[in-house]
Amino acid sequence: MSTGRSFSLSERASVDACVAMVERGDPDRWLATMAAPPLARAGLFVLQAFNLEVARAPWVTREPLLARMRLQFWRDVVEGAGTEAPAAHEVAGPLAALIVEKAMPREVLLGMIDAREADIERAPFADEAALWAYLEASAGGLMVASVRMLGGGSGTVARDLGAAQGLANYLMAVPGLEAAGRLPLPDGRTEAVAALARAGLERLAQARRGRREVSRAARPALLAAWRAEAILQQAVRAPERVAAGALGQSEFVRRGSLLWRVLTGL
């Protein structure tokens, strides 16, 4: 299936590398993006590949200095786009081109990078507000950038939706984070986990109420959050499933729910 193109890039192979990276590393976003109109896909895949790169940076090494060097590499790419030749990297080139050609909000991309400093420090979030700040800057920032790239609209709607999606993904990742020695939740008691998931559903509902503030051209970016409601509802009903790693859907339900969102909207 074609990934489409809505902006010029020097090497098509670089975009294809981004697509392959997202397919391997973020299959939910890959599937949602393949359901978007063809001309929307290339830019979305570039942003998602960038997100994967910065998300991985704190985890590919146990040495904090090396992890920070990786994040600084991406800061240099974002800040130097349009004024410096991009580094020889399969994501850096397409990202720099996208930033210039779509006038991307660099402060949002830099915020996505800065959020990953928390993963390097590997300290528990001080409270729920700190966790939400992390989700708003990371997954929320990706959604804001994606909406902006496709035509724009309410950054508040995009950030709320992205943060809710980020929470759903984060709750699914809790067992893995704990296995890596992290204390991922400010309060791991089941009642606190359920309350956190309910807060995510409230943000999701708020974003849906404001969806018309997002331009029609940019709405395909919102498809990436198609699983958030189902995952958060599971966490509300049975919060013990979070620690057990039992959140999720069958493949049939997963794909069917995406089709439903495509047909009916957010």
QUIFENDA-V345894 format. One record per residue. RES is the residue in three letters. PSI is psi in radians with two decimals (* if undefined). Layout:
# QUIFENDA-V345894
res->RES psi->PSI
res->RES psi->PSI
This chain:
# QUIFENDA-V345894
res->MET psi->2.35
res->SER psi->2.48
res->THR psi->-0.27
res->GLY psi->2.99
res->ARG psi->2.39
res->SER psi->0.09
res->PHE psi->2.81
res->SER psi->2.39
res->LEU psi->2.59
res->SER psi->-0.57
res->GLU psi->2.05
res->ARG psi->-0.53
res->ALA psi->-0.57
res->SER psi->-0.71
res->VAL psi->-0.73
res->ASP psi->-0.62
res->ALA psi->-0.66
res->CYS psi->-0.74
res->VAL psi->-0.82
res->ALA psi->-0.66
res->MET psi->-0.77
res->VAL psi->-0.69
res->GLU psi->-0.70
res->ARG psi->-0.75
res->GLY psi->-0.33
res->ASP psi->1.18
res->PRO psi->-0.49
res->ASP psi->-0.84
res->ARG psi->-0.62
res->TRP psi->-0.84
res->LEU psi->-0.75
res->ALA psi->-0.68
res->THR psi->-0.60
res->MET psi->-0.34
res->ALA psi->-0.14
res->ALA psi->2.84
res->PRO psi->2.50
res->PRO psi->-0.70
res->LEU psi->-0.22
res->ALA psi->-0.26
res->ARG psi->-0.76
res->ALA psi->-0.85
res->GLY psi->-0.69
res->LEU psi->-0.74
res->PHE psi->-0.65
res->VAL psi->-0.81
res->LEU psi->-0.70
res->GLN psi->-0.64
res->ALA psi->-0.70
res->PHE psi->-0.78
res->ASN psi->-0.75
res->LEU psi->-0.73
res->GLU psi->-0.80
res->VAL psi->-0.55
res->ALA psi->-0.59
res->ARG psi->-0.44
res->ALA psi->-0.78
res->PRO psi->-0.21
res->TRP psi->-0.20
res->VAL psi->-0.11
res->THR psi->2.61
res->ARG psi->-0.08
res->GLU psi->1.94
res->PRO psi->-0.65
res->LEU psi->-0.74
res->LEU psi->-0.68
res->ALA psi->-0.74
res->ARG psi->-0.58
res->MET psi->-0.66
res->ARG psi->-0.76
res->LEU psi->-0.64
res->GLN psi->-0.60
res->PHE psi->-0.77
res->TRP psi->-0.56
res->ARG psi->-0.73
res->ASP psi->-0.67
res->VAL psi->-0.82
res->VAL psi->-0.82
res->GLU psi->-0.51
res->GLY psi->-0.06
res->ALA psi->2.22
res->GLY psi->-0.30
res->THR psi->-0.34
res->GLU psi->2.62
res->ALA psi->2.26
res->PRO psi->2.63
res->ALA psi->2.72
res->ALA psi->1.45
res->HIS psi->2.45
res->GLU psi->-0.34
res->VAL psi->-0.57
res->ALA psi->-0.76
res->GLY psi->-0.95
res->PRO psi->-0.65
res->LEU psi->-0.79
res->ALA psi->-0.72
res->ALA psi->-0.73
res->LEU psi->-0.73
res->ILE psi->-0.77
res->VAL psi->-0.84
res->GLU psi->-0.44
res->LYS psi->0.16
res->ALA psi->0.90
res->MET psi->2.57
res->PRO psi->1.77
res->ARG psi->-0.56
res->GLU psi->-0.54
res->VAL psi->-0.77
res->LEU psi->-0.70
res->LEU psi->-0.61
res->GLY psi->-0.64
res->MET psi->-0.67
res->ILE psi->-0.83
res->ASP psi->-0.60
res->ALA psi->-0.53
res->ARG psi->-0.12
res->GLU psi->-0.57
res->ALA psi->-0.59
res->ASP psi->-0.52
res->ILE psi->-0.76
res->GLU psi->-0.54
res->ARG psi->0.45
res->ALA psi->2.65
res->PRO psi->2.61
res->PHE psi->2.38
res->ALA psi->-0.65
res->ASP psi->-3.12
res->GLU psi->-0.60
res->ALA psi->-0.67
res->ALA psi->-0.68
res->LEU psi->-0.77
res->TRP psi->-0.66
res->ALA psi->-0.70
res->TYR psi->-0.79
res->LEU psi->-0.66
res->GLU psi->-0.68
res->ALA psi->-0.60
res->SER psi->-1.43
res->ALA psi->-0.65
res->GLY psi->-0.73
res->GLY psi->-0.70
res->LEU psi->-0.73
res->MET psi->-0.71
res->VAL psi->-0.81
res->ALA psi->-0.68
res->SER psi->-0.76
res->VAL psi->-0.75
res->ARG psi->-0.73
res->MET psi->-0.58
res->LEU psi->-0.06
res->GLY psi->-0.30
res->GLY psi->-3.01
res->GLY psi->-2.76
res->SER psi->2.03
res->GLY psi->-0.50
res->THR psi->-0.78
res->VAL psi->-0.82
res->ALA psi->-0.72
res->ARG psi->-0.71
res->ASP psi->-0.78
res->LEU psi->-0.79
res->GLY psi->-0.67
res->ALA psi->-0.70
res->ALA psi->-0.75
res->GLN psi->-0.74
res->GLY psi->-0.68
res->LEU psi->-0.76
res->ALA psi->-0.81
res->ASN psi->-0.67
res->TYR psi->-0.73
res->LEU psi->-0.64
res->MET psi->-0.46
res->ALA psi->-0.08
res->VAL psi->-0.85
res->PRO psi->-0.71
res->GLY psi->-0.69
res->LEU psi->-0.71
res->GLU psi->-0.68
res->ALA psi->-0.47
res->ALA psi->0.12
res->GLY psi->0.19
res->ARG psi->2.70
res->LEU psi->1.55
res->PRO psi->-0.44
res->LEU psi->2.38
res->PRO psi->-0.57
res->ASP psi->1.95
res->GLY psi->0.04
res->ARG psi->2.55
res->THR psi->-0.67
res->GLU psi->-0.59
res->ALA psi->-0.67
res->VAL psi->-0.76
res->ALA psi->-0.71
res->ALA psi->-0.68
res->LEU psi->-0.76
res->ALA psi->-0.66
res->ARG psi->-0.68
res->ALA psi->-0.64
res->GLY psi->-0.73
res->LEU psi->-0.62
res->GLU psi->-0.71
res->ARG psi->-0.68
res->LEU psi->-0.78
res->ALA psi->-0.69
res->GLN psi->-0.73
res->ALA psi->-0.70
res->ARG psi->-0.64
res->ARG psi->-0.50
res->GLY psi->0.19
res->ARG psi->-0.49
res->ARG psi->-0.20
res->GLU psi->-0.24
res->VAL psi->2.29
res->SER psi->2.61
res->ARG psi->-0.67
res->ALA psi->-0.50
res->ALA psi->-0.17
res->ARG psi->-0.47
res->PRO psi->-0.46
res->ALA psi->-0.49
res->LEU psi->-0.31
res->LEU psi->-0.43
res->ALA psi->-0.37
res->ALA psi->0.35
res->TRP psi->-0.44
res->ARG psi->-0.15
res->ALA psi->-0.78
res->GLU psi->-0.82
res->ALA psi->-0.73
res->ILE psi->-0.77
res->LEU psi->-0.64
res->GLN psi->-0.70
res->GLN psi->-0.73
res->ALA psi->-0.54
res->VAL psi->-0.80
res->ARG psi->-0.69
res->ALA psi->1.29
res->PRO psi->-0.37
res->GLU psi->-0.33
res->ARG psi->-0.38
res->VAL psi->-0.98
res->ALA psi->-0.51
res->ALA psi->-0.12
res->GLY psi->0.57
res->ALA psi->0.25
res->LEU psi->2.56
res->GLY psi->-3.12
res->GLN psi->2.75
res->SER psi->2.78
res->GLU psi->-0.64
res->PHE psi->-0.83
res->VAL psi->-0.71
res->ARG psi->-0.90
res->ARG psi->-0.63
res->GLY psi->-0.64
res->SER psi->-0.58
res->LEU psi->-0.78
res->LEU psi->-0.69
res->TRP psi->-0.72
res->ARG psi->-0.69
res->VAL psi->-0.71
res->LEU psi->-0.58
res->THR psi->-0.22
res->GLY psi->-3.10
res->LEU psi->*
